[in-house]
Amino acid sequence: MYLSIINVQPLKDYKLLLEFENDEKRIFDMKPFLNYGRYSELKNINLFKLVRVSFDAIEWPNELDLDPEFLYNKSLSIENERRSL
């Protein structure tokens, strides 16, 4: 299933609140990816917070981006995220 991202909001602790075109909201934890290649640049919290929707994906001003299919598959529904707290 390929769903476009229509909204993204940075949260505390390097998490992202993603809203997909089917109105589903999911939480993506970016922390596990912050030690890989250029994604380590996003440890700068001020840069991390500048995330935005670009076409159907998300991106940052330093030209890093993430695919919506990857984000969907690696994120948790809000209900599952609450249960894991």
TORMARVO-556771 format. One record per residue: x, y, z of N, C-alpha, C in turn. Coordinates in steps of 0.02 Angstrom, whole numbers, padded with zeros to 5 digits. Each point is the difference from the previous one (the first is absolute). Last residue first. Layout:
<sites>
[[X, Y, Z], [X, Y, Z], [X, Y, Z]]
...
</sites>
This chain:
<sites>
[[00213, 00147, 01285], [00028, 00048, 00049], [-00002, -00027, 00071]]
[[-00092, -00105, -00203], [00070, -00015, 00012], [00032, 00047, 00051]]
[[-00228, 00024, -00077], [00007, -00063, 00038], [00072, -00015, 00018]]
[[-00051, 00186, -00139], [-00023, 00012, 00069], [00008, -00063, 00043]]
[[00046, -00017, -00230], [00050, 00041, 00033], [-00019, 00012, 00073]]
[[-00154, -00108, -00139], [00055, -00045, 00017], [00055, 00038, 00036]]
[[-00181, 00126, -00081], [-00024, -00045, 00052], [00056, -00047, 00023]]
[[00038, 00144, -00184], [-00001, 00037, 00063], [-00021, -00045, 00057]]
[[00119, -00117, -00201], [-00062, 00037, 00006], [00000, 00035, 00068]]
[[00233, -00049, -00110], [-00052, -00032, 00039], [-00063, 00042, -00002]]
[[00223, -00036, -00180], [-00032, 00040, 00051], [-00053, -00042, 00036]]
[[00134, -00067, -00195], [00043, 00004, 00060], [-00032, 00040, 00057]]
[[-00106, -00031, -00218], [00019, -00067, 00023], [00039, 00000, 00065]]
[[-00060, 00206, -00106], [-00061, -00036, 00020], [00018, -00067, 00031]]
[[00174, 00129, -00094], [-00026, 00029, 00062], [-00061, -00037, 00025]]
[[00089, -00063, -00209], [00046, -00018, 00054], [-00027, 00026, 00067]]
[[-00116, 00067, -00188], [-00011, -00071, 00010], [00045, -00026, 00057]]
[[00021, 00228, -00073], [-00060, -00014, 00039], [-00013, -00074, 00013]]
[[00249, 00112, -00029], [-00054, -00025, -00041], [-00062, -00016, 00042]]
[[00201, 00185, 00050], [-00021, -00069, 00015], [-00063, -00016, -00039]]
[[00230, 00188, -00002], [-00071, -00015, -00004], [-00012, -00073, 00019]]
[[00192, 00228, -00010], [-00015, -00069, 00020], [-00075, -00011, -00004]]
[[00115, 00214, -00042], [-00016, -00045, -00056], [-00005, -00074, 00018]]
[[00022, 00202, 00144], [00065, -00025, -00022], [-00007, -00054, -00054]]
[[-00193, 00101, 00110], [00035, 00049, -00042], [00069, -00023, -00024]]
[[-00187, -00186, 00047], [00029, 00052, 00041], [00038, 00048, -00046]]
[[-00222, -00184, -00036], [00069, 00020, -00012], [00020, 00054, 00050]]
[[-00204, -00205, -00082], [00022, 00053, 00045], [00073, 00016, -00016]]
[[-00211, -00093, -00169], [00050, -00023, 00049], [00014, 00056, 00050]]
[[-00133, 00015, -00204], [-00035, -00050, 00042], [00045, -00027, 00055]]
[[00044, 00236, -00097], [-00038, -00045, -00043], [-00037, -00050, 00044]]
[[00128, 00107, 00156], [00022, 00017, -00067], [-00029, -00052, -00048]]
[[-00017, 00099, 00276], [-00025, -00044, -00053], [00026, 00026, -00067]]
[[00141, 00042, 00229], [-00060, 00023, -00036], [-00021, -00053, -00051]]
[[00185, 00072, 00226], [-00028, -00050, -00046], [-00064, 00027, -00031]]
[[00156, 00098, 00171], [-00018, 00033, -00063], [-00028, -00048, -00052]]
[[00089, -00058, 00223], [-00066, 00032, 00005], [-00022, 00034, -00065]]
[[00220, -00096, 00023], [-00051, -00052, 00001], [-00070, 00029, -00001]]
[[00185, 00145, 00024], [-00008, -00024, -00069], [-00056, -00053, -00003]]
[[00056, 00077, 00211], [-00028, 00057, -00038], [-00010, -00019, -00073]]
[[00108, -00152, 00147], [-00073, 00002, 00011], [-00032, 00057, -00039]]
[[00216, -00149, -00049], [-00010, 00072, 00013], [-00076, 00010, 00004]]
[[00069, -00204, -00067], [00008, 00005, 00073], [-00005, 00072, 00022]]
[[00001, -00069, -00230], [-00065, 00015, 00031], [00003, -00004, 00077]]
[[00183, -00058, -00147], [-00009, 00073, 00001], [-00064, 00019, 00037]]
[[00055, -00226, -00051], [00027, 00023, 00064], [-00004, 00076, 00006]]
[[-00056, -00119, -00199], [-00056, 00007, 00046], [00024, 00022, 00070]]
[[00146, -00055, -00187], [-00019, 00070, 00008], [-00059, 00009, 00047]]
[[00111, -00231, 00030], [00015, 00048, -00053], [-00020, 00071, 00017]]
[[-00081, -00153, 00181], [00015, -00025, -00067], [00011, 00057, -00049]]
[[-00077, 00002, 00237], [00072, -00018, -00002], [00021, -00025, -00069]]
[[-00228, 00060, 00064], [00041, 00059, 00008], [00075, -00014, 00000]]
[[-00202, -00150, -00007], [00030, 00017, -00064], [00050, 00058, 00004]]
[[-00139, -00089, 00184], [00042, -00054, -00024], [00038, 00016, -00065]]
[[-00157, 00164, 00097], [00062, -00012, 00038], [00042, -00057, -00028]]
[[-00227, 00085, -00069], [00059, 00012, -00041], [00065, -00018, 00034]]
[[-00272, -00073, 00010], [00057, 00015, 00043], [00063, 00005, -00042]]
[[-00277, 00032, -00048], [00063, -00028, -00025], [00056, 00023, 00046]]
[[-00288, -00025, -00001], [00060, 00027, 00031], [00061, -00036, -00027]]
[[-00266, 00054, -00102], [00048, -00049, 00025], [00061, 00038, 00029]]
[[-00276, 00020, -00105], [00056, 00034, 00032], [00045, -00051, 00032]]
[[-00199, 00011, -00210], [00033, -00037, 00054], [00059, 00041, 00026]]
[[-00147, 00053, -00191], [-00015, 00031, 00065], [00030, -00038, 00059]]
[[00040, -00036, -00239], [-00059, -00037, 00022], [-00023, 00023, 00069]]
[[00199, 00088, -00104], [-00059, 00021, -00039], [-00064, -00038, 00019]]
[[00192, 00034, 00186], [-00002, -00027, -00067], [-00066, 00018, -00034]]
[[00169, 00096, 00209], [-00069, -00011, -00021], [00000, -00020, -00073]]
[[00184, 00004, 00224], [-00014, -00002, -00072], [-00074, -00009, -00012]]
[[00193, 00075, 00197], [-00071, -00017, -00008], [-00016, 00008, -00074]]
[[00245, -00049, 00127], [-00040, 00037, -00048], [-00072, -00025, 00002]]
[[00240, 00007, 00171], [-00056, -00036, -00031], [-00038, 00047, -00045]]
[[00197, 00039, 00158], [00012, -00018, -00071], [-00054, -00046, -00029]]
[[-00011, 00109, 00221], [00039, -00062, -00002], [00008, -00027, -00071]]
[[-00203, 00166, 00023], [00057, -00008, 00045], [00035, -00066, -00014]]
[[-00129, 00092, -00208], [-00018, -00009, 00070], [00064, -00003, 00042]]
[[-00094, 00092, -00263], [00053, -00026, 00044], [-00024, -00001, 00072]]
[[-00151, -00024, -00226], [00012, 00044, 00057], [00056, -00030, 00042]]
[[-00141, -00014, -00259], [00052, -00026, 00045], [00010, 00052, 00055]]
[[-00182, -00077, -00221], [00020, 00045, 00053], [00054, -00034, 00043]]
[[-00089, -00102, -00195], [-00031, 00066, -00011], [00018, 00050, 00054]]
[[00091, -00241, -00132], [-00001, 00037, 00063], [-00030, 00068, -00015]]
[[-00050, -00234, -00142], [00036, 00064, 00004], [-00006, 00029, 00070]]
[[-00010, -00266, -00077], [-00040, 00056, 00023], [00044, 00062, 00004]]
[[-00012, -00270, -00095], [00039, 00061, -00005], [-00045, 00059, 00017]]
[[00015, -00285, 00034], [-00042, 00058, 00000], [00045, 00062, 00000]]
</sites>
